[in-house]
Amino acid sequence: MSAARIALMVLIAATARSVVAQELGEDDVERRLHFIESRLKAEATQARWYEAGWSIVYVSGLGYGAYQIAQAQTNGALAEGIVGASKSVIGAAGLALQPLEAARGTRELDEGADSASGQRDQRLALAETLLRRNAKEADIRYAWQPHVISLLLNLVGGAIIWIAGDLPRAAQSTGLALAVGELSIWTRPWGAKRDLREYNREFGGLAFKKPARTPTAVSGPSVRVAASGVQLTF
């Protein structure tokens, strides 16, 4: 983690007491922390499995695309191989350059706590912030943008194959790519949304009503281009 991000965590910790919503006993703080720490760990594991699984898909797609290019006997088959291989390369690069935030929540909490000298309420403020951030990331599947953009990207890929002279192959390739695109969106890690709901139900809400800014906050929309489509985050 960069020095700037750690410095921001220190600032979050230093101002934690000013945004606390209620006076908490030591036992309550410990129970809240235990809950969030265990859930952040589970969310990180789920996120890493997602990234590993789709990395395998992208690498496999690249290999299959290369095979299609090498074995192509028609322009349509050649175009399909090029389109598939290109989307796989872009997808793998996007996953590497913009990994899921949930995958690093536990590490961010530990590093932030170290910088904050281990103050329990300050650690709780950061833990709640990370839980809320991960829950927001899990909501991307419900936004219309990634679904529409995935549709448009794969229609373009199908059009390229069609222009190359193979309409049936274009239709088949587009249909498969759309299905894979939807699968990649709907299988994104979902645990954080459930965890935040259970946390609010068990403890009666967040201890810190004002969410602290996370060190990984990104201004403006971000785009992830996958082999199966494009995912857009606002």
C-alpha positions as CSV (number, residue, x, y, z in Angstrom):
1,M,0.0,0.0,0.0
2,S,1.3,3.5,-0.9
3,A,2.4,6.0,1.8
4,A,-0.4,8.3,0.7
5,R,-3.1,5.7,1.3
6,I,-1.7,4.8,4.7
7,A,-1.6,8.5,5.6
8,L,-5.2,8.8,4.7
9,M,-6.0,5.9,7.0
10,V,-4.2,7.7,9.8
11,L,-6.4,10.7,9.2
12,I,-9.5,8.5,9.2
13,A,-8.5,7.0,12.5
14,A,-7.6,10.4,14.0
15,T,-11.1,11.8,13.3
16,A,-13.1,8.7,14.2
17,R,-14.3,9.9,17.5
18,S,-15.8,13.0,15.9
19,V,-18.3,11.0,13.8
20,V,-19.2,8.3,16.3
21,A,-23.0,7.8,16.4
22,Q,-23.3,6.4,19.9
23,E,-21.2,5.6,22.9
24,L,-20.1,2.0,22.7
25,G,-18.9,-0.3,25.4
26,E,-15.7,-2.2,25.0
27,D,-17.6,-5.5,24.6
28,D,-19.8,-4.0,21.9
29,V,-16.8,-2.7,20.0
30,E,-15.1,-6.1,20.3
31,R,-18.2,-7.9,19.0
32,R,-18.7,-5.5,16.1
33,L,-15.0,-5.8,15.2
34,H,-15.1,-9.6,15.4
35,F,-18.1,-9.7,13.1
36,I,-16.7,-7.4,10.5
37,E,-13.2,-8.8,10.5
38,S,-14.5,-12.3,9.9
39,R,-16.8,-11.1,7.1
40,L,-14.0,-9.1,5.4
41,K,-11.9,-12.2,5.4
42,A,-14.7,-14.2,3.8
43,E,-15.3,-11.5,1.3
44,A,-11.7,-11.3,0.3
45,T,-11.6,-15.1,-0.2
46,Q,-14.7,-14.9,-2.4
47,A,-13.2,-12.0,-4.4
48,R,-10.0,-13.9,-5.0
49,W,-11.8,-17.0,-6.2
50,Y,-13.8,-14.9,-8.6
51,E,-10.6,-13.3,-10.0
52,A,-8.8,-16.6,-10.2
53,G,-11.8,-18.3,-11.9
54,W,-12.3,-15.6,-14.5
55,S,-8.5,-15.3,-15.1
56,I,-8.6,-19.0,-16.1
57,V,-11.6,-18.2,-18.4
58,Y,-9.6,-15.4,-20.1
59,V,-6.5,-17.5,-20.6
60,S,-8.5,-20.3,-21.9
61,G,-10.3,-17.9,-24.3
62,L,-7.0,-16.6,-25.5
63,G,-5.7,-20.1,-26.2
64,Y,-8.9,-21.1,-28.0
65,G,-8.9,-17.9,-30.1
66,A,-5.3,-18.6,-31.1
67,Y,-6.3,-22.2,-32.0
68,Q,-9.2,-20.9,-34.2
69,I,-6.8,-18.4,-35.9
70,A,-4.3,-21.1,-36.7
71,Q,-7.0,-23.6,-38.0
72,A,-9.2,-21.0,-39.8
73,Q,-10.2,-22.1,-43.3
74,T,-12.6,-19.1,-43.9
75,N,-12.7,-15.4,-43.2
76,G,-15.5,-15.9,-40.7
77,A,-13.6,-18.4,-38.7
78,L,-10.5,-16.2,-38.8
79,A,-12.6,-13.2,-37.6
80,E,-14.1,-15.2,-34.8
81,G,-10.7,-16.2,-33.5
82,I,-9.4,-12.7,-33.6
83,V,-12.4,-11.3,-31.9
84,G,-12.3,-13.9,-29.2
85,A,-8.6,-13.7,-28.5
86,S,-8.7,-9.9,-28.4
87,K,-11.5,-9.8,-25.8
88,S,-9.7,-12.4,-23.7
89,V,-6.5,-10.3,-23.7
90,I,-8.5,-7.2,-22.8
91,G,-10.4,-9.0,-20.1
92,A,-7.3,-10.4,-18.4
93,A,-5.6,-7.0,-18.5
94,G,-8.6,-5.3,-17.0
95,L,-8.8,-7.8,-14.2
96,A,-5.1,-7.4,-13.4
97,L,-5.2,-3.6,-13.6
98,Q,-8.4,-3.1,-11.6
99,P,-8.8,-5.9,-9.1
100,L,-11.9,-6.2,-6.9
101,E,-11.7,-3.9,-3.9
102,A,-13.2,-6.6,-1.7
103,A,-10.1,-8.7,-2.2
104,R,-7.9,-6.4,-0.2
105,G,-10.3,-5.3,2.6
106,T,-8.6,-7.4,5.3
107,R,-5.2,-6.1,4.4
108,E,-6.4,-2.5,4.3
109,L,-7.9,-2.9,7.8
110,D,-4.7,-4.4,9.3
111,E,-2.5,-1.8,7.7
112,G,-4.8,1.0,8.7
113,A,-5.0,-0.3,12.3
114,D,-1.2,-0.5,12.5
115,S,-0.9,3.1,11.4
116,A,-3.6,4.1,14.0
117,S,-1.7,2.6,16.9
118,G,-4.4,-0.1,17.3
119,Q,-7.2,2.2,18.8
120,R,-10.3,0.0,18.9
121,D,-12.9,2.7,18.0
122,Q,-10.7,4.0,15.2
123,R,-10.3,0.5,13.9
124,L,-14.1,0.0,14.0
125,A,-14.6,3.2,12.0
126,L,-12.3,1.9,9.3
127,A,-13.8,-1.6,9.4
128,E,-17.4,-0.2,8.9
129,T,-16.1,1.9,6.0
130,L,-14.6,-1.1,4.3
131,L,-17.8,-3.1,4.8
132,R,-19.9,-0.4,3.3
133,R,-17.5,0.0,0.3
134,N,-17.6,-3.7,-0.4
135,A,-21.3,-3.8,-0.2
136,K,-21.5,-0.9,-2.8
137,E,-19.1,-2.8,-5.0
138,A,-21.4,-5.9,-4.8
139,D,-24.3,-3.8,-6.1
140,I,-22.7,-3.3,-9.5
141,R,-24.6,-6.3,-10.8
142,Y,-27.9,-4.5,-10.4
143,A,-26.9,-1.4,-12.4
144,W,-28.0,-1.3,-16.0
145,Q,-24.8,0.0,-17.4
146,P,-22.6,-3.1,-17.4
147,H,-25.4,-5.2,-18.9
148,V,-26.0,-2.7,-21.8
149,I,-22.3,-2.1,-22.5
150,S,-21.7,-5.8,-22.5
151,L,-24.5,-6.2,-25.0
152,L,-23.1,-3.5,-27.3
153,L,-19.6,-4.8,-27.2
154,N,-20.6,-8.3,-28.1
155,L,-22.9,-7.1,-30.8
156,V,-19.9,-5.3,-32.3
157,G,-17.9,-8.4,-32.1
158,G,-20.7,-10.4,-33.8
159,A,-20.9,-7.7,-36.5
160,I,-17.2,-8.1,-37.3
161,I,-17.7,-11.8,-37.9
162,W,-20.8,-11.1,-40.0
163,I,-19.0,-8.6,-42.1
164,A,-16.3,-11.3,-42.6
165,G,-19.0,-13.3,-44.4
166,D,-20.4,-15.8,-41.8
167,L,-23.8,-14.8,-40.4
168,P,-24.6,-18.1,-38.6
169,R,-21.2,-18.1,-37.0
170,A,-21.7,-14.5,-36.0
171,A,-25.0,-15.2,-34.4
172,Q,-23.7,-18.2,-32.5
173,S,-20.6,-16.4,-31.3
174,T,-22.6,-13.4,-30.2
175,G,-25.1,-15.5,-28.3
176,L,-22.4,-17.4,-26.4
177,A,-20.5,-14.2,-25.6
178,L,-23.6,-12.5,-24.2
179,A,-24.3,-15.5,-22.0
180,V,-20.8,-15.5,-20.7
181,G,-20.9,-11.7,-20.2
182,E,-24.0,-12.0,-18.0
183,L,-22.5,-14.8,-16.1
184,S,-19.4,-12.7,-15.3
185,I,-21.6,-9.9,-14.0
186,W,-23.9,-12.0,-11.9
187,T,-21.2,-14.1,-10.4
188,R,-19.4,-11.0,-9.0
189,P,-18.8,-11.4,-5.2
190,W,-22.1,-10.8,-3.4
191,G,-21.3,-11.6,0.2
192,A,-20.6,-8.0,1.4
193,K,-24.2,-6.9,0.7
194,R,-25.6,-9.7,2.8
195,D,-22.9,-9.1,5.5
196,L,-23.8,-5.4,5.8
197,R,-27.5,-6.3,6.1
198,E,-26.8,-8.8,8.8
199,Y,-24.5,-6.4,10.6
200,N,-27.2,-3.7,10.7
201,R,-29.8,-6.2,12.0
202,E,-27.6,-7.7,14.7
203,F,-26.1,-4.4,16.0
204,G,-29.0,-2.0,15.3
205,G,-27.1,-0.1,12.6
206,L,-23.6,1.3,12.1
207,A,-21.7,2.9,14.9
208,F,-20.3,5.5,12.6
209,K,-23.1,7.2,10.6
210,K,-20.7,9.2,8.5
211,P,-18.7,6.9,6.2
212,A,-15.0,7.6,6.2
213,R,-13.3,8.0,2.9
214,T,-11.5,4.9,1.9
215,P,-7.9,5.1,0.7
216,T,-9.0,3.3,-2.5
217,A,-11.7,5.8,-3.5
218,V,-11.7,6.6,-7.2
219,S,-13.3,9.8,-8.5
220,G,-15.6,9.4,-11.5
221,P,-16.6,6.3,-13.3
222,S,-14.3,3.3,-13.9
223,V,-14.5,0.8,-16.7
224,R,-13.5,-2.9,-16.7
225,V,-13.4,-4.5,-20.1
226,A,-13.7,-8.3,-19.9
227,A,-13.5,-11.0,-22.5
228,S,-17.2,-11.3,-22.1
229,G,-18.1,-7.6,-22.1
230,V,-17.5,-4.3,-20.3
231,Q,-18.3,-3.6,-16.7
232,L,-18.8,0.0,-15.7
233,T,-18.7,1.3,-12.2
234,F,-19.9,4.8,-11.0
